[in-house]
Amino acid sequence: MLKKQVWVEAPLSLQVLLKFLWGGLLVAGILLNPLFSYPGRDTGIFMYVGSLILKGKIPYLDVWENKGPLVFYINALGLSLGDGSRWGIWLMEFLFLCGAVWLCYSLMRSIMGDIPALIGVFVMVAAAGNVLQGGNYSEEYSVLFSCLALWAFFKGMNEPRSKLFDVLIGLSLGFNILLRPNNISMQAAAAGAFFLLTFFSWEWKLLVRRAVLIVLGAAVVVFTGNDQCGACF
């Protein structure tokens, strides 16, 4: 009996691993190789501000750029991981896009099944390759948080008593505000749908709880980021 159980579980683990590898190869295939490309104007600015952060400078006080602060800190972390190399930025792009791909796959798989989810992820990544324009943009990083909001919305619909999914929508909202405030459409749609569905079900306590948790989640991220970048908001 024990041998049979191990035999059944092993292929499942292998399938999960192969899906991770498949998604990772798709994402890696659309990212520009730093050995054969040069950073664009915006990308170069983000990398420059990130390098100054590593030297102790504060965005908006010591150096000015009109984008949200989170993209500068992502670049700073990437440069730190890559010891000043653009490969560290490439790694940050890879991790963010892989996270978005896995969230979308998990969501589509729970709704439509395995094969449609795999096809949907393939189309998503292929389309992303046409719009990245070299990558390392605030819009690229915000995809992860938009996917997180969508995933948390559907999970929260199935588990309305769980507070975790409300908080995740709020956190993703806060991170997208720090990246680019006009990238919050997915969080706004998720929160709005939550409120409408809860309102018409006459569950007033659930409506208030969701609103408070989403706002608090966003506020924690925004005010923490505000403290780290010289009161940029």
VEXKE-27331 format. One record per residue (C-alpha): residue number from 1; x, y, z. Coordinates in Angstrom, 1 decimal. Each point is the difference from the previous one (the first is absolute). Layout:
N
R   num     east    north       up
R   NUM        X        Y        Z
...
REM end
This chain:
233
R   num     east    north       up
R     1      0.0      0.0      0.0
R     2      2.8      2.4      0.9
R     3      1.8     -0.7     -3.3
R     4     -3.1      0.6     -2.0
R     5     -0.6      3.4      1.8
R     6      3.5      1.2     -0.8
R     7     -0.3     -1.1     -3.6
R     8     -3.2      2.0     -0.4
R     9      1.3      3.2      1.7
R    10      3.4      0.1     -1.8
R    11     -1.4      0.7     -3.5
R    12     -2.2      2.8      1.4
R    13      3.1      1.7      1.5
R    14      1.8     -0.5     -3.3
R    15     -2.9      1.6     -1.9
R    16      0.1      3.0      2.2
R    17      3.8      0.3     -0.4
R    18     -0.3     -0.3     -3.8
R    19     -2.7      2.7      0.0
R    20      2.3      2.3      2.0
R    21      2.8     -0.7     -2.5
R    22     -2.2      0.5     -3.0
R    23     -1.3      3.4      1.4
R    24      3.5      1.0      0.9
R    25      1.3     -0.8     -3.5
R    26     -2.8      2.0     -1.6
R    27      0.7      3.0      2.1
R    28      3.8     -0.2     -0.5
R    29     -0.6     -0.2     -3.7
R    30     -1.7      3.4     -0.2
R    31      2.5      1.9      2.2
R    32      2.8      1.8     -1.7
R    33      3.5     -1.5      0.5
R    34      2.2      2.8      1.7
R    35      3.0     -1.3     -2.0
R    36     -1.6      1.0     -3.3
R    37     -2.2      3.0      0.8
R    38      0.4      3.5      1.5
R    39     -2.4      1.6      2.5
R    40     -2.5      2.5     -1.3
R    41     -0.5      3.5      1.3
R    42     -2.4     -0.7      2.7
R    43      1.7     -3.3      1.0
R    44      3.3      1.9      0.2
R    45     -1.5      2.6      2.3
R    46     -1.5     -2.6      2.3
R    47      3.3     -1.8      0.2
R    48      1.8      3.2      0.7
R    49     -2.3      1.0      2.8
R    50      0.2     -3.6      1.4
R    51      3.8      0.3      0.0
R    52     -0.2      3.2      1.9
R    53     -2.3     -1.6      2.6
R    54      2.7     -2.6      0.6
R    55      2.4      3.0      0.7
R    56     -2.4      1.3      2.7
R    57     -1.9      2.6     -2.1
R    58     -3.7      0.6      0.4
R    59     -2.3      0.2     -3.0
R    60     -1.8      3.3     -0.6
R    61      2.4      1.7      2.5
R    62      3.4     -0.7     -1.4
R    63     -1.1     -1.0     -3.5
R    64     -3.2      0.7     -1.9
R    65     -2.1     -2.1     -2.3
R    66     -3.8      0.1     -0.4
R    67     -0.7     -3.7      0.2
R    68     -1.1     -1.8      3.2
R    69      2.7     -1.0      2.5
R    70     -0.4     -3.8      0.0
R    71      1.5     -0.4     -3.5
R    72      3.2      1.7      1.3
R    73      0.3     -2.3      3.0
R    74     -0.7     -3.1     -2.3
R    75      3.0      1.2     -2.1
R    76      2.1      0.6      3.1
R    77     -0.7     -3.6      1.2
R    78      0.7     -1.4     -3.4
R    79      3.3      1.9     -0.3
R    80      0.9     -1.2      3.5
R    81     -0.7     -3.6     -0.8
R    82      1.9      0.3     -3.3
R    83      3.0      1.8      1.6
R    84     -0.7      3.0     -2.2
R    85     -0.8     -2.1     -3.1
R    86     -3.1      0.2     -2.1
R    87     -0.5     -3.7      0.5
R    88     -1.4      0.9      3.5
R    89     -2.6      2.1     -1.7
R    90     -0.7     -2.8     -2.4
R    91     -0.5     -2.3      3.0
R    92     -2.6      2.4      1.6
R    93     -1.9      0.1     -3.3
R    94      0.1     -3.8     -0.2
R    95     -1.3     -0.5      3.6
R    96     -2.8      2.6     -0.4
R    97     -1.2     -1.4     -3.3
R    98      0.2     -3.6      1.2
R    99     -2.1      0.9      3.0
R   100     -2.6      1.6     -2.2
R   101      0.0     -3.0     -2.3
R   102     -0.4     -2.5      2.8
R   103     -2.9      2.0      1.5
R   104     -1.8      0.2     -3.3
R   105      0.6     -3.7     -0.7
R   106     -1.3     -0.9      3.5
R   107     -3.1      2.1     -0.5
R   108     -0.8     -1.2     -3.5
R   109      0.6     -3.6      0.9
R   110     -2.5      0.2      2.9
R   111     -2.6      1.5     -2.4
R   112      0.6     -1.7     -3.4
R   113      2.4     -2.9      0.6
R   114      3.6     -0.9     -0.7
R   115      0.3      0.2     -3.8
R   116     -1.9      3.3     -0.4
R   117      2.1      1.5      2.8
R   118      3.2     -1.0     -1.7
R   119     -1.1      1.4     -3.3
R   120     -1.2      3.2      1.7
R   121      3.4      0.4      1.7
R   122      1.8     -0.6     -3.3
R   123     -2.1      2.7     -1.7
R   124      0.5      2.4      2.9
R   125      3.8     -0.4      0.0
R   126      0.2      0.3     -3.8
R   127     -2.0      3.2      0.0
R   128      2.1      1.4      2.8
R   129      3.1     -0.5     -2.1
R   130     -1.4      2.4     -2.5
R   131     -0.8      2.8      2.4
R   132      2.9     -0.1      2.5
R   133      2.1      2.3     -2.3
R   134      3.2     -1.1      1.6
R   135     -1.4     -0.5      3.5
R   136      0.8      1.5      3.4
R   137     -3.1      2.3     -0.1
R   138     -2.3      0.7      2.9
R   139     -2.8     -1.4     -2.1
R   140      1.8     -3.3     -0.3
R   141      0.5     -0.4      3.8
R   142     -3.6      1.0      0.7
R   143     -1.3     -3.0     -1.9
R   144      0.8     -2.3      2.9
R   145     -2.1      2.1      2.4
R   146     -2.9      0.3     -2.5
R   147      0.0     -3.8     -0.3
R   148      0.2     -0.3      3.8
R   149     -3.1      2.2      0.3
R   150     -1.9     -2.1     -2.5
R   151      1.1     -3.3      1.6
R   152     -0.9      1.3      3.5
R   153     -3.4      1.2     -1.3
R   154     -1.1     -3.5     -1.3
R   155      1.5     -1.7      3.0
R   156     -1.9      2.4      2.3
R   157     -3.2     -0.7     -1.8
R   158      0.3     -3.7      0.9
R   159      1.1      0.7      3.6
R   160     -1.8      3.2      1.0
R   161      0.8     -0.5      3.7
R   162      3.7      0.0     -0.6
R   163      1.7      3.4      0.7
R   164      3.2     -0.9     -1.9
R   165     -1.3      0.7     -3.5
R   166     -1.4      3.4      1.0
R   167      3.4      0.9      1.4
R   168      1.8     -1.2     -3.1
R   169     -2.2      2.2     -2.2
R   170      0.9      3.0      2.2
R   171      3.7     -0.9     -0.1
R   172      0.0     -0.4     -3.7
R   173     -1.8      3.4     -0.3
R   174      2.7      1.7      2.1
R   175      2.8     -1.5     -2.0
R   176     -1.5      1.1     -3.3
R   177     -0.5      3.5      1.4
R   178      3.7      0.1      0.8
R   179      0.8     -1.2     -3.5
R   180     -2.4      2.0     -2.1
R   181     -3.3      1.3      1.5
R   182     -1.9     -0.4     -3.3
R   183      0.8     -3.7      0.0
R   184     -2.6     -0.8      2.7
R   185     -2.9     -0.9     -2.3
R   186      0.1     -3.7      0.9
R   187      0.0      0.8      3.7
R   188     -2.8      2.5     -0.5
R   189     -2.1     -2.5     -2.0
R   190      0.6     -2.8      2.6
R   191     -0.9      2.2      2.9
R   192     -3.0      1.5     -1.8
R   193     -1.3     -3.5     -0.9
R   194      0.5     -1.1      3.6
R   195     -1.9      2.9      1.3
R   196     -2.9     -0.3     -2.4
R   197     -0.4     -3.8      0.5
R   198      0.2      0.4      3.7
R   199     -2.4      2.9      0.0
R   200     -2.7     -1.8     -1.9
R   201      0.3     -3.0      2.2
R   202     -0.8      2.2      3.0
R   203      3.1     -1.0      1.9
R   204      0.8      3.4      1.4
R   205      2.6     -1.2      2.5
R   206      1.9     -1.9     -2.7
R   207     -0.2      3.1     -2.2
R   208      1.5      2.3      2.7
R   209      2.6     -2.6      0.9
R   210      1.2     -0.3     -3.6
R   211      0.1      3.7     -0.5
R   212      2.0      0.6      3.2
R   213      2.5     -2.8     -0.8
R   214      0.6      1.1     -3.6
R   215      0.5      3.6      1.0
R   216      2.3     -1.0      2.9
R   217      2.0     -2.3     -2.2
R   218      0.6      2.8     -2.5
R   219      0.7      2.6      2.7
R   220      2.7     -2.2      1.6
R   221      1.9     -0.3     -3.2
R   222     -0.4      3.6     -1.1
R   223      1.0      1.6      3.3
R   224      2.9     -2.4      0.4
R   225      1.2      0.9     -3.4
R   226     -0.6      3.6      0.7
R   227      2.3     -0.1      3.0
R   228      2.8     -1.7     -2.1
R   229      0.1      2.5     -2.8
R   230     -0.1      3.4      1.6
R   231     -3.7      0.6      0.2
R   232     -0.6     -0.3     -3.7
R   233     -3.8      0.0      0.3
REM end
